[in-house]
Protein backbone atom coordinates (compact mmCIF):
# COMPACT_ATOMS: atom_id res chain seq x y z
CA UNK A 1 0.00 0.00 0.00
CA UNK A 2 1.43 3.36 -0.97
CA UNK A 3 2.03 6.10 1.56
CA UNK A 4 -0.94 8.52 1.65
CA UNK A 5 -0.07 12.10 0.95
CA UNK A 6 -1.19 14.90 3.26
CA UNK A 7 -4.12 16.79 1.84
CA UNK A 8 -4.57 20.41 2.70
CA UNK A 9 -6.32 23.39 1.25
CA UNK A 10 -7.76 26.60 2.59
CA UNK A 11 -11.20 25.16 3.37
CA UNK A 12 -12.42 24.75 6.92
CA UNK A 13 -12.80 22.69 9.01
CA UNK A 14 -9.37 21.18 9.11
CA UNK A 15 -8.79 17.72 10.49
CA UNK A 16 -5.65 15.87 11.48
CA UNK A 17 -5.57 12.11 11.11
CA UNK A 18 -3.01 10.32 13.27
CA UNK A 19 -2.67 6.83 11.89
CA UNK A 20 -0.50 4.12 10.43
CA UNK A 21 -0.04 2.84 6.89
CA UNK A 22 -1.51 -0.59 7.75
CA UNK A 23 -4.65 0.87 9.40
CA UNK A 24 -7.76 0.32 7.31
CA UNK A 25 -9.86 2.67 9.45
CA UNK A 26 -7.29 5.42 8.90
CA UNK A 27 -7.73 5.05 5.14
CA UNK A 28 -11.51 4.98 5.60
CA UNK A 29 -11.29 8.29 7.50
CA UNK A 30 -9.21 9.83 4.70
CA UNK A 31 -11.70 8.60 2.10
CA UNK A 32 -14.59 10.02 4.13
CA UNK A 33 -12.93 13.42 4.47
CA UNK A 34 -12.16 13.40 0.73
CA UNK A 35 -15.81 12.62 -0.01
CA UNK A 36 -16.98 15.42 2.31
CA UNK A 37 -14.36 17.83 0.87
CA UNK A 38 -12.85 18.33 4.32
CA UNK A 39 -9.22 19.41 4.27
CA UNK A 40 -6.98 17.26 6.42
CA UNK A 41 -3.41 16.40 7.26
CA UNK A 42 -2.36 12.78 7.67
CA UNK A 43 0.44 11.76 10.04
CA UNK A 44 1.81 8.23 10.19
CA UNK A 45 2.75 8.04 13.86
CA UNK A 46 4.94 4.99 13.25
CA UNK A 47 7.13 6.98 10.86
CA UNK A 48 6.86 10.50 12.27
CA UNK A 49 8.25 10.74 15.79
CA UNK A 50 7.20 14.39 16.16
CA UNK A 51 3.60 13.50 15.22
CA UNK A 52 3.61 10.61 17.70
CA UNK A 53 4.86 12.90 20.48
CA UNK A 54 2.27 15.55 19.53
CA UNK A 55 -0.47 12.93 19.79
CA UNK A 56 0.73 11.67 23.18
CA UNK A 57 0.58 15.26 24.40
CA UNK A 58 -2.97 15.74 23.06
CA UNK A 59 -4.12 12.49 24.64
CA UNK A 60 -2.36 13.14 27.93
CA UNK A 61 -0.94 9.63 27.88
CA UNK A 62 0.06 6.73 25.67
CA UNK A 63 -1.51 6.07 22.30
CA UNK A 64 -3.87 3.10 22.58
CA UNK A 65 -4.71 2.74 18.90
CA UNK A 66 -5.34 4.46 15.60
CA UNK A 67 -6.90 6.34 14.04
CA UNK A 68 -7.08 9.33 16.31
CA UNK A 69 -8.75 12.29 14.65
CA UNK A 70 -8.49 15.94 15.61
CA UNK A 71 -11.29 17.95 14.03
CA UNK A 72 -10.70 21.61 14.89
CA UNK A 73 -9.41 20.69 18.32
CA UNK A 74 -11.97 17.97 19.09
CA UNK A 75 -10.08 14.68 19.57
CA UNK A 76 -11.92 11.57 18.42
CA UNK A 77 -10.61 8.10 19.21
CA UNK A 78 -11.21 5.63 16.40
CA UNK A 79 -13.39 5.98 13.34
CA UNK A 80 -16.61 7.05 15.06
CA UNK A 81 -18.80 8.44 12.29
CA UNK A 82 -21.29 9.97 14.72
CA UNK A 83 -18.62 11.91 16.56
CA UNK A 84 -16.91 12.87 13.29
CA UNK A 85 -20.13 14.28 11.84
CA UNK A 86 -20.92 16.11 15.09
CA UNK A 87 -17.43 17.68 15.13
CA UNK A 88 -17.74 18.69 11.47
CA UNK A 89 -21.17 20.23 12.10
CA UNK A 90 -19.90 22.18 15.13
CA UNK A 91 -16.87 23.39 13.20
CA UNK A 92 -18.88 24.58 10.19
C-alpha positions in Angstrom: 0.0 0.0 0.0 1.4 3.4 -1.0 2.0 6.1 1.6 -0.9 8.5 1.7 -0.1 12.1 0.9 -1.2 14.9 3.3 -4.1 16.8 1.8 -4.6 20.4 2.7 -6.3 23.4 1.3 -7.8 26.6 2.6 -11.2 25.2 3.4 -12.4 24.8 6.9 -12.8 22.7 9.0 -9.4 21.2 9.1 -8.8 17.7 10.5 -5.7 15.9 11.5 -5.6 12.1 11.1 -3.0 10.3 13.3 -2.7 6.8 11.9 -0.5 4.1 10.4 0.0 2.8 6.9 -1.5 -0.6 7.8 -4.7 0.9 9.4 -7.8 0.3 7.3 -9.9 2.7 9.5 -7.3 5.4 8.9 -7.7 5.1 5.1 -11.5 5.0 5.6 -11.3 8.3 7.5 -9.2 9.8 4.7 -11.7 8.6 2.1 -14.6 10.0 4.1 -12.9 13.4 4.5 -12.2 13.4 0.7 -15.8 12.6 0.0 -17.0 15.4 2.3 -14.4 17.8 0.9 -12.8 18.3 4.3 -9.2 19.4 4.3 -7.0 17.3 6.4 -3.4 16.4 7.3 -2.4 12.8 7.7 0.4 11.8 10.0 1.8 8.2 10.2 2.8 8.0 13.9 4.9 5.0 13.3 7.1 7.0 10.9 6.9 10.5 12.3 8.2 10.7 15.8 7.2 14.4 16.2 3.6 13.5 15.2 3.6 10.6 17.7 4.9 12.9 20.5 2.3 15.5 19.5 -0.5 12.9 19.8 0.7 11.7 23.2 0.6 15.3 24.4 -3.0 15.7 23.1 -4.1 12.5 24.6 -2.4 13.1 27.9 -0.9 9.6 27.9 0.1 6.7 25.7 -1.5 6.1 22.3 -3.9 3.1 22.6 -4.7 2.7 18.9 -5.3 4.5 15.6 -6.9 6.3 14.0 -7.1 9.3 16.3 -8.8 12.3 14.7 -8.5 15.9 15.6 -11.3 18.0 14.0 -10.7 21.6 14.9 -9.4 20.7 18.3 -12.0 18.0 19.1 -10.1 14.7 19.6 -11.9 11.6 18.4 -10.6 8.1 19.2 -11.2 5.6 16.4 -13.4 6.0 13.3 -16.6 7.1 15.1 -18.8 8.4 12.3 -21.3 10.0 14.7 -18.6 11.9 16.6 -16.9 12.9 13.3 -20.1 14.3 11.8 -20.9 16.1 15.1 -17.4 17.7 15.1 -17.7 18.7 11.5 -21.2 20.2 12.1 -19.9 22.2 15.1 -16.9 23.4 13.2 -18.9 24.6 10.2 
